[in-house]
Amino acid sequence: MQSDFLQRPVVPDDLEALLRIERRSHPAAWTRNQLYWFLHRPRVTFHALTERRYPKTPIGFFVVADAPDKLYLANLAVTPAWRRRGVATFALRELEDIARMRGRPAIVLDVQESNLSAQLLYRKAGYLAVQVLRGHYGEEDGYRMRKELAPVPASSPR
Ligand SMILES: CC(C)(COP(=O)(O)OP(=O)(O)OC[C@H]1O[C@@H](n2cnc3c(N)ncnc32)[C@H](O)[C@@H]1OP(=O)(O)O)[C@@H](O)C(=O)NCCC(=O)NCCS
């Protein structure tokens, strides 16, 4: 079934919306300068999440850093009014497609110990906690989570 959402590369017109979403999503949100810095990193891609009907208006975004053996999910945020409607789940499915297209067999990410909603999201999507990150978020610990992607059978259409 076709999803109600789309993901596409971020364009310069999206940046103000991304900043607003970021500020509403993280206690230590990226500043405008940090966002620009990340946008220009090599091997880092920014993806806007939109409703299918309104592909110009971001309701969330995710950021992917590429490594030879994995993709690293560097950020994922959904604007508060759109939460609990499957946008992040859609983003994680798209991320898996990106990983497969690039031939990356695993996805990793870091999540704050207190961020239970994100941990539940990732666990539901098949991620496992593989490492405790002591003091990774100032005073707070975090968890590294990882998902191994099953290889696509040769006869599969994608
Ligand atoms: C975490 C976040 C990305 C989830 O986005 P979302 O679009 O609301 O997630 P989904 O609707 O796809 O939720 C999928 C599942 O995750 C879990 N989940 C998500 N948010 C939850 C919450 N607030 N409480 C409990 N479970 C939650 C549930 O199992 C949910 O399934 P359900 O709605 O059928 O119960 C969003 O809350 C957000 O942007 N938070 C702030 C930024 C952030 O923490 N990013 C992650 C950094 S690691």
The ligand as an SDF file (V2000), in Angstrom:
LIG
                    3D

 48 50  0  0  0  0  0  0  0  0999 V2000
   10.8560    9.8290   18.5400 C   0  0  0  0  0  0  0  0  0  0  0  0
   10.0790   10.4070   17.3530 C   0  0  0  0  0  0  0  0  0  0  0  0
   11.0250   10.5910   16.1780 C   0  0  0  0  0  0  0  0  0  0  0  0
    8.9560    9.4120   16.9810 C   0  0  0  0  0  0  0  0  0  0  0  0
    8.2910    9.8920   15.8180 O   0  0  0  0  0  0  0  0  0  0  0  0
    6.7970    9.4510   15.4520 P   0  0  0  0  0  0  0  0  0  0  0  0
    6.5450    9.8320   14.0440 O   0  0  0  0  0  0  0  0  0  0  0  0
    5.8680    9.9730   16.4760 O   0  0  0  0  0  0  0  0  0  0  0  0
    6.8920    7.8670   15.5990 O   0  0  0  0  0  0  0  0  0  0  0  0
    5.8380    6.7920   15.0450 P   0  0  0  0  0  0  0  0  0  0  0  0
    4.4730    7.4050   14.9460 O   0  0  0  0  0  0  0  0  0  0  0  0
    6.3780    6.1670   13.8160 O   0  0  0  0  0  0  0  0  0  0  0  0
    5.8370    5.7410   16.2490 O   0  0  0  0  0  0  0  0  0  0  0  0
    6.1660    4.3720   16.0740 C   0  0  0  0  0  0  0  0  0  0  0  0
    6.1960    3.6800   17.4190 C   0  0  0  0  0  0  0  0  0  0  0  0
    7.2160    4.2320   18.2670 O   0  0  0  0  0  0  0  0  0  0  0  0
    6.7610    4.2270   19.6500 C   0  0  0  0  0  0  0  0  0  0  0  0
    6.5880    5.6030   20.1060 N   0  0  0  0  0  0  0  0  0  0  0  0
    6.8010    6.7270   19.3980 C   0  0  0  0  0  0  0  0  0  0  0  0
    6.5580    7.8100   20.1730 N   0  0  0  0  0  0  0  0  0  0  0  0
    6.1740    7.3430   21.3840 C   0  0  0  0  0  0  0  0  0  0  0  0
    5.7910    7.9660   22.6170 C   0  0  0  0  0  0  0  0  0  0  0  0
    5.7460    9.3010   22.7490 N   0  0  0  0  0  0  0  0  0  0  0  0
    5.4640    7.1800   23.6460 N   0  0  0  0  0  0  0  0  0  0  0  0
    5.4860    5.8380   23.5550 C   0  0  0  0  0  0  0  0  0  0  0  0
    5.8490    5.1730   22.3980 N   0  0  0  0  0  0  0  0  0  0  0  0
    6.1870    5.9250   21.3480 C   0  0  0  0  0  0  0  0  0  0  0  0
    5.4250    3.5080   19.6320 C   0  0  0  0  0  0  0  0  0  0  0  0
    5.6830    2.1220   19.7540 O   0  0  0  0  0  0  0  0  0  0  0  0
    4.9210    3.8350   18.2310 C   0  0  0  0  0  0  0  0  0  0  0  0
    3.9570    2.9290   17.7600 O   0  0  0  0  0  0  0  0  0  0  0  0
    2.3980    3.1810   18.1200 P   0  0  0  0  0  0  0  0  0  0  0  0
    2.0960    4.6290   17.8290 O   0  0  0  0  0  0  0  0  0  0  0  0
    1.6860    2.2250   17.2310 O   0  0  0  0  0  0  0  0  0  0  0  0
    2.2520    2.8710   19.5770 O   0  0  0  0  0  0  0  0  0  0  0  0
    9.4020   11.7640   17.7350 C   0  0  0  0  0  0  0  0  0  0  0  0
    8.7120   11.6130   18.9550 O   0  0  0  0  0  0  0  0  0  0  0  0
   10.3680   12.9140   17.8460 C   0  0  0  0  0  0  0  0  0  0  0  0
   10.6310   13.6280   16.8780 O   0  0  0  0  0  0  0  0  0  0  0  0
   10.9210   13.1170   19.0740 N   0  0  0  0  0  0  0  0  0  0  0  0
   11.8840   14.1820   19.3240 C   0  0  0  0  0  0  0  0  0  0  0  0
   13.1950   13.9220   18.6100 C   0  0  0  0  0  0  0  0  0  0  0  0
   13.7980   12.5780   18.9870 C   0  0  0  0  0  0  0  0  0  0  0  0
   13.7570   12.1430   20.1270 O   0  0  0  0  0  0  0  0  0  0  0  0
   14.4100   11.9360   17.9880 N   0  0  0  0  0  0  0  0  0  0  0  0
   15.0940   10.6690   18.1440 C   0  0  0  0  0  0  0  0  0  0  0  0
   16.5220   10.9420   18.5240 C   0  0  0  0  0  0  0  0  0  0  0  0
   17.4190    9.4250   18.7640 S   0  0  0  0  0  0  0  0  0  0  0  0
  1  2  1  0
  2  3  1  0
  2  4  1  0
  2 36  1  0
  4  5  1  0
  5  6  1  0
  6  7  2  0
  6  8  1  0
  6  9  1  0
  9 10  1  0
 10 11  2  0
 10 12  1  0
 10 13  1  0
 13 14  1  0
 14 15  1  0
 15 16  1  0
 15 30  1  0
 16 17  1  0
 17 18  1  0
 17 28  1  0
 18 19  1  0
 18 27  1  0
 19 20  2  0
 20 21  1  0
 21 22  1  0
 21 27  2  0
 22 23  1  0
 22 24  2  0
 24 25  1  0
 25 26  2  0
 26 27  1  0
 28 29  1  0
 28 30  1  0
 30 31  1  0
 31 32  1  0
 32 33  2  0
 32 34  1  0
 32 35  1  0
 36 37  1  0
 36 38  1  0
 38 39  2  0
 38 40  1  0
 40 41  1  0
 41 42  1  0
 42 43  1  0
 43 44  2  0
 43 45  1  0
 45 46  1  0
 46 47  1  0
 47 48  1  0
M  END
$$$$
